[in-house]
């Protein structure tokens, strides 16, 4: 929801009060990242994938996508700006509802 609300604010308002490198935001991000890495590592070990190959593929993919996003992101941000942020937030909400309804339907 926050992404949708932020799409209606101007740039100065958006980042004035939030610094994701401090306080609770940093703690929650660190815990979520650690949990994700633990789940991925355990899953790869359980299904018997060569961890070195998997690490190389994950590293190259992460580097490539980060590099590409750093080059293309500013251009797309200027072109689409708030509309892209609003659309992205709405898409994430719809994905969340789909997952919720899929799991409720299996009960």
C-alpha positions as CSV (number, residue, x, y, z in Angstrom):
1,X,0.0,0.0,0.0
2,X,2.8,2.4,0.8
3,X,4.1,2.3,-2.7
4,X,0.6,3.4,-4.0
5,X,0.4,6.2,-1.4
6,X,3.9,7.4,-2.2
7,X,3.1,7.7,-5.9
8,X,0.8,10.6,-5.0
9,X,3.5,12.6,-3.1
10,X,6.0,14.9,-4.6
11,X,9.7,13.9,-4.5
12,X,10.5,16.1,-1.5
13,X,7.7,14.6,0.6
14,X,8.6,11.1,-0.4
15,X,12.0,10.8,1.2
16,X,11.9,13.5,3.9
17,X,11.0,11.3,6.9
18,X,12.2,7.8,5.8
19,X,15.7,6.6,5.8
20,X,15.8,2.8,5.2
21,X,19.4,2.6,6.4
22,X,18.4,3.3,10.0
23,X,16.3,1.9,12.7
24,X,13.5,-0.6,12.3
25,X,13.5,-0.5,8.5
26,X,17.1,-1.7,8.5
27,X,16.4,-4.4,11.1
28,X,13.4,-5.7,9.3
29,X,15.2,-5.7,5.9
30,X,18.2,-7.6,7.4
31,X,15.9,-10.2,9.0
32,X,13.9,-10.7,5.8
33,X,17.1,-11.0,3.7
34,X,18.6,-13.5,6.2
35,X,15.4,-15.6,6.2
36,X,15.3,-15.6,2.4
37,X,19.0,-16.6,2.1
38,X,18.5,-19.4,4.7
39,X,15.4,-20.8,2.9
40,X,17.2,-20.7,-0.4
41,X,20.3,-22.4,0.9
42,X,18.4,-25.1,2.6
43,X,16.2,-25.7,-0.5
44,X,19.3,-26.0,-2.7
45,X,20.9,-28.4,-0.3
46,X,17.7,-30.6,0.0
47,X,17.3,-31.0,-3.8
48,X,21.0,-31.7,-4.2
49,X,22.1,-28.9,-6.5
50,X,25.8,-28.1,-6.8
51,X,26.1,-25.1,-4.5
52,X,29.0,-23.6,-6.4
53,X,27.1,-23.5,-9.7
54,X,24.0,-22.2,-8.1
55,X,26.0,-19.4,-6.3
56,X,27.7,-18.5,-9.6
57,X,24.4,-18.3,-11.5
58,X,22.7,-16.3,-8.7
59,X,25.7,-13.9,-8.4
60,X,25.9,-13.3,-12.2
61,X,22.2,-12.8,-12.4
62,X,22.0,-10.4,-9.5
63,X,25.0,-8.4,-10.8
64,X,23.5,-8.2,-14.3
65,X,20.1,-7.2,-13.2
66,X,21.5,-4.6,-10.8
67,X,23.8,-3.1,-13.5
68,X,20.9,-3.1,-16.0
69,X,18.5,-1.4,-13.6
70,X,21.1,1.2,-12.6
71,X,21.4,2.1,-16.3
72,X,17.8,1.9,-17.5
73,X,16.0,2.8,-14.2
74,X,16.7,6.6,-14.3
75,X,15.6,6.8,-17.9
76,X,12.4,4.9,-17.3
77,X,11.8,6.9,-14.1
78,X,11.9,10.2,-16.0
79,X,9.6,8.8,-18.7
80,X,7.0,7.1,-16.6
81,X,7.6,8.4,-13.0
82,X,4.6,8.3,-10.8
83,X,2.5,6.2,-13.1
84,X,5.0,3.4,-13.0
85,X,5.2,3.6,-9.2
86,X,1.4,3.5,-8.9
87,X,1.1,0.6,-11.4
88,X,3.8,-1.3,-9.6
89,X,2.1,-0.9,-6.2
90,X,-1.2,-2.0,-7.6
91,X,0.3,-5.0,-9.3
92,X,1.9,-6.1,-6.1
93,X,-1.4,-5.7,-4.3
94,X,-3.1,-7.8,-6.9
95,X,-0.4,-10.5,-6.7
96,X,-0.9,-10.6,-2.9
97,X,-4.7,-11.0,-3.3
98,X,-4.1,-13.8,-5.9
99,X,-1.8,-15.7,-3.5
100,X,-4.3,-15.2,-0.7
101,X,-7.3,-16.4,-2.7
102,X,-5.3,-19.4,-4.1
103,X,-4.4,-20.5,-0.6
104,X,-7.9,-19.9,0.8
105,X,-9.4,-22.0,-2.0
106,X,-7.2,-25.0,-1.1
107,X,-8.5,-25.1,2.5
